[in-house]
């Protein structure tokens, strides 16, 4: 096996911390999952302590990147070259993944103690560890083989977690998700096979240098794009998303909505930037579908009767904002300024949505646990007994609506500037309409919860720390908007 370490443009003698950090980022979540399966922690503190080494390893990798620049690893095994790379974008996605997953992991013992006290949940922790490792590998992947393997591991872990509740409805929704995910994987694999047969390489950097605008590249981009859009629940391939979240455990929904669907979108952007560098038709088609997604997702969420259905439907609309930005980040002949604004706004919105949506699912899970009901009407009177859970829900909603000072506001402001500079007025109207629709379904939740005529019911108390963890994520979404220059500097290679 040949092993090399260095940069794309220069090499250096690596510190032992860099080797340790890479191995820890990929392997420690698996170790954490194995220990969780054996000991099945019932308190938050042991889980928090177990997450610390993983967070430390991610922080060390980011520090190494800031010191030396773009990191690159290569292995040659049986004639196949496997490549990993760590860029500023990889650093941001890794940090969001680790901190969000750590918050969900710390939240999980309290949730399980209240909802399934007699059930010995053995498989949740290994699947959660596998999911985090697979996501970390996706952010680091620089060739199609590693990317496909990580994508499949992530999908299998996500499906396994969705089936854990064991309810017939959950099994039905989970199996449907599995079949659709396999269809998406098959389309992705066929597209990858076309690329390898034509250009003879799996390496993404080599493909970027060799791919030319010809029918094979277009067909491969269409196959891989369709498969990834299905996995990411992009409109109109989102039909599986709501049933999955309606029947999944709250920690599973938080991880899935915050991170899993974002991974497929990340891969789609990366591959299309290589395969369709001078094509406007495909990004523009995605943008028009994104405008429809914003309206459709908002209307369905506005008419929803279930709290989890409302949040899942809002995800469809929020993904529409990212779809609308496709012509700005992938289209040809975009001036440097609007391209930079759109690129920053795209990733800032993605990260802010991850934090806010995880917080919103946790807040909703707390409300459902306390009331014993999942319908919006059951929230009547909760403002008197569960004000903190409603505050967290509202803070997360502020980010989704794009109000200051949240990350959603900063991201939408950057996207709107780019759209105005490129005179995409329909997209501007879609973003403004999405903000109004988000406000409409969020205020509908508060209309029920502040119903003072509702009778006083008995509420189940929450485990200590459940609201606090969700509050930390909601506050982080605010901080990401106020301190956006730090992640954006990292995105552009700040410090390198």
N, C-alpha and C positions, 0 to 999 in steps of 0.2 A: 504494500500500500504506500503510495506516494502522498506525503503531507506537506503542504505549503501554507504559510501564513503571511499576510502582508496587505498592502494596499494595491488598488488598481494602478496607481501611478508611481508609487514608491514603496519600498519595503523597510522593515525595521525589525530589531531584535525584540520580540514580544516579552512582556512581563508575565510572570507566572499567574498574576491575578487575572489576566485576560483569558488564559486557558481555563482557569478555575471558574470564572464567571460564565463562560459559554457552556461548559458542562453543567454547571449548576442551574442555569436558566432552563435548559432542556430536560434535565434529569431530576432535579429536586421536586418538581410537582408530582412526578411519578412516585418518588419515595414518600412524599407527604400523603398521597392517595393510598399507598400500601399500608402505612401506619394507621391511617384513618379507618381502613377496612378491619384492621386487627383490634384497635382500641376503641373505635366508635365514640369519639369525644362528645360529651354531653354539655360541655361548658365552652364559653367563647374564648377564655384566656388561653388554654392550650392550643387552640387553633391559631390565635393571633401570634403566639410565640413560634409556631411551626412555619408561619408565613414569613417571618422576618428574614431568614437566610435567602429566600427566593427574592424578596424585595432588595436585599443587599446586593445580590448577584446582578440584578438588573441595573441597579445604580452604578455598580462598578463598570459594567459594559458601557453605559452612557458616558461616564467620566473618561474611559479610554478613548471613546470616539471623539470626544471634545478635545483630547490632547493630540491625537495623531491623525484623525480624519477617517475616511472610509475603510472599514475593516473587511477583510476577505479571507475565507478559508476554502481550501480545495482538497478533495480526496480523490484518488483514482483507484477504483475497485473493479476488478474483472473487466477492465477496458472502459468502464463508465466513469465519467468525471462528475463528481458531486460537488456543488458549490454553494457556499453560504456567504452572505454579505450583510454588513450592518451599517446602515446609512442613518441620516437624521430622521427620515420618515420611519425607518425600522425602530429607532430609539423611542419615538413618540408612541407608536403603536404598542411596543413592548411595555412601556410604563403604564399606559392606560389599561392594558390587559392585566398586568400584575396587580395594580392597585384596585381595580374594579373586582377582579376575581378574589383578592384577599378580603375585600369588604363583604362579598357574597359568602365566602367561606366562614367568616366570623359570624355572620348573621344566621347561618344555617342551623347550628345547634339549638338556639332558642326557638327557631321556627319548628324544628322537628319535635322538640320537647312539648310544644303546645298542640301540635296537629297530629302527630303519630307517636305518642309516648310509649305505646306497647309494641311498636314495630322496630325490629333491629335492622336499621338501614346500613347494610354492609357495602353495597356497590356504589353508593353515591360518591363517596370520597375517591375511589380509584378512577371513576369516570370523570370526576371534576379535575383530578390531576392530569389525566390523559388529555382532556380538552385544553387545559392551559398549556401543556407542552406542545400540542399540535398547533395551537395558535401562535406560540412563540416561534415555532419552526416555519410557519407560513411567513411571518414578518422577516425572517432571515433567509428564506429560500431565494436562490438565484439560478435555478435550473428547473426544467419541467418535471423531472423525475421526483426530486425532493418535494416540489410543490404539490404534485399529485398525491404522493404518499401522505403528506401532512393534511391535505384537504380531506382525504378519505378517513384518516384517523379522527379528525375533528368531527366529521359527519357521523361516524359510528358512535363516538362518545356522546354527541348531542342527542342522537336517537335513543341510546340506552338510558340517558338521564330522563328523557321525556316519558319513557315507559315505566319508570320506577313506581309511580303511584298505584299501578295495577288495576285501575278502574277500567271497565270495558270501553268507555268513551276515550280514555287516554290510550289504550291499546290500539283502538281503531285509528285515532289521529296519528299516533306514533308510527304505525305500519304504513299509513298513507304517506307520511313524511319520508319514511325510509325508501319506499318505492320511487317517489319523485326525486329524492336525492340520488338514487342509483341511476335514474334516467339522466339527471344532470351530469353525473360522473361519467357516464358512457359518452355523452356528447363532448365533454371535455377531453376524454381519452382519444376519441376519434379525431378531434382537431389537433391534438398533440401528435398523433401518428402521422397526420398529413404533413405537419411541419418537419418532423424528423425524416420522413421519406424524401422530402424535397430538398432540405438543406443539411441534413445529416448531423445535426447537433441538438443537444438538449439545453445547452447553456443560453441563458437569456441575453447576455451581453453579445455572444456570437450571433444569435438570431437578429438582434438589433442591427448588427453590422451587415448582415447578409440578406435579410428579407427585402424583397422588392414588391411594389404594388402590382400584383398579378392575381388571377382567379384563385389559385390555391391558398394564398394568404387570406383572401376575403372569405373563402369557404371555411377555413380553419377558424378565423375570427368569429364568424357567425355561429359555428358549432360550439366553440368554447364560450362565447358570450351568452348563448341561449342556456347552456348548462349552468353557468355561474349565476345568471339572472334568476333561474329557477331556485337555486340554492339560497340566493339572497332575498327571495320573496319580492323581487322588483315587479311592479305593476306591468302587465296584467297576470303575472305568474305567481300571485300571492295567495291563492285560494287555500293553501294548506296552513297558513300562518295562524289565523284566528283559532281554529279548532285545537291546534297544538297548545297555544297559550291558555286557552280556557280550561284545559285539563292537566296542565303541568304544575308542579310545585313552584312556589314563588321564587326560590333561589335559582331554579332551572330557567324559569322565564326571564329573570333578570340577566343571567349570563347569556342566554340565547339572543335576546333582543339587543343587548349592549355590545356583544362581541362576535357571536357566531356569524350572523348575517353580514357583519362588516367585513369579515375575512374574504368572503366571496366577492364583495364589491372591490376590495383592495386588489385582488388578483385580476379582476376584470379591467380595472384602470391600467394596471401594469402591463398586461398582455396587449390590450388595444393600443397603448402608446407605442408598442413595438410593431404590431401587425397592421395598424391603420394610421400611420403617421400623417398622411396627407388626404384623408377621407373625411368629408363633412357629413355624408348621408347618414351613416350609422350613429354618430353622436347626436345628430339633430333628431333622428327618430327616437332615440332614448330620451331626449329632452322633451319632446312632445308627449311621450308616454309619462314622463315625470310630471308634467303639468296636469294631466288627467289623474295621476296618482294623488297629487296634492288635494284636488277637489274631491275625488272619490273617497280617499281615506278620511278626510275631514267630515264628509257627509255621513259616512257609515258610523264613525265614532260619535257624531252628534245624535244619531238615531239609536245608538246601542242601549240596551237595557242592563247589561252586565258590565261591571267595572273592568274586568280583565279583557272583555271584548272591546271596550272603549280604548284601552291602552294599546292592545294589539293592532286595532284599526288605525290608530294614530301613527304607529310605526310605518305603515304603508305610505301615509302622507309625508312623514318626515324623510323617508328615503326618496320621495319625489323631489325634495330640494336638491339632493345630491345628483339625481338624474338630470335635473334641469341644467346643472353646471357642466355636463359632459362636453357640449360644443366649445365651452370656454377653456377647458383644460386639455382637450384632445383635438379640437378642430384646427385646420390649417389657417395660416395668415392671421393669427391673433397677435396683436401688438404685445410687446413685452409687459407693459403696465397692466392691462386687463388680464393677461395670462397669469401674472404673479398674484394679482388680487384674487382671482378665481381659485388658484391653487391653494392659497392660504385659507380662503373662506371654506373651501371644500373640506379640508382636513380638520379645520377648527370646528366646523359644524359636526363632522363625524365624531370627533372626540367629545364634544359637549353633549351630543345626543346620547352617547354611550353612558356617560355619567348620569345624566338626567333620567334616562329611561330606566336604568337600574334602580335609581332612587325612587322613581315613581312606582315601579313594580313592588318594591319593598314596602312603600307606604300603603299601596293598595292591599298587599298581603296582610299588613298589620290591621287594616280596617276590616278585612274579611275575617281574620281570626277573632278580633274583638267582638264583632257583631254576629258572627256565625252565618252570615249571608253574603252573597256576591252581587246581588242586584243593586242598582242605584237607589231604588226606593228604600232599601234597607238602611241606607246611610242617614235617613231622617233622624235628626237629633244628635248626631255624632259630634257636632261642634261643641256640645257641652262636656262630653266625656273624653273625646279623642282630639283635642285641639292640635297637639304636636304632629300627629300623623297627617292631619289635614294641612298643616303648615308646610310639611315636607312635600306633600303632593302639589301644593300651590307653588312652592319654590321650583320644583322640577318643571312644572307647567310653564313658569316664566321663561325658562331656558328654551322650551319647545316653541313657545310663542315668539321668541326672539325679542324680548323686552330687555332694556338695560337694567343692570350692568352685566347680564349673563353672557356665557359663551355663544348662545344662540343669537343674541343681538350683534355681537362683534362679527360673527361668521356671516350673518345675513347682510350686514352693512358692507362687508368686503365683496360679497357676491353681487349685491345691488350696484355697487360702484362699477364692477366689471361689466354688468349687463347694460348699464347706462352708457358707458364708454363705447360699447359695441352695438348700441341701439337695439337691444333685444327687449322691446317693450312688452311683448306678450309674456315673456318670462318674468318681468318685473311685476306685471299684474297678477301672475300666478302666485308669486311669493307673498304679495300683499293679501291676496284672497286666502292663502293658507294660514296666515297669521290670524285673520278674522275667524276662520273656521275653528282653529285651535282654541281661540278664546271662547267661542260658542260652546264647544263640548266641555271645556274645563269649567266654565261658569255653570253649566248644567249640573255637574257634580256638586258644586258648592250650593246650588239652589236647593238640592235635596238635603244636604248635610246641615244647612242652617234653618231647616224647617222647625221652628220653635213649638209648633202645635203637635209634634210627634210625641207619643207616650214615652216615658222613661223605661228603657229595657235594661236587663242585666248584661253587662259587658264582661267578656273574659279578659283579665289583665294580661298584658304582654310581658314577655321575659325581659329582664333588665338588659338594656343596650340595644334592643331591636330598633327603636326609633332613633337612637343616637347614631347608629351605623348608616341608616338611610339619610339622616340629616347631614352627615359628613360628605356623602356623595353629592347631595343637592348643593351644599356650600362649595364643594370643589368645582361644580359646573359654573357657579358664580365667579369663583376665583379665576377660572380659566378665561373668562371674559375680561376680567379686570387686569390680569397679568398675561394677556395673550402674546405680548412681545417675547416672553421667554420661550414658550413652545415654538413660536414662529422662527425665532433665531436658531433653535435647534433644528427645525425643519430645513432651514437654508444652510446648515453646516456651521452655525455660530460656534465659535471657540476653536474650530479646527484650523 
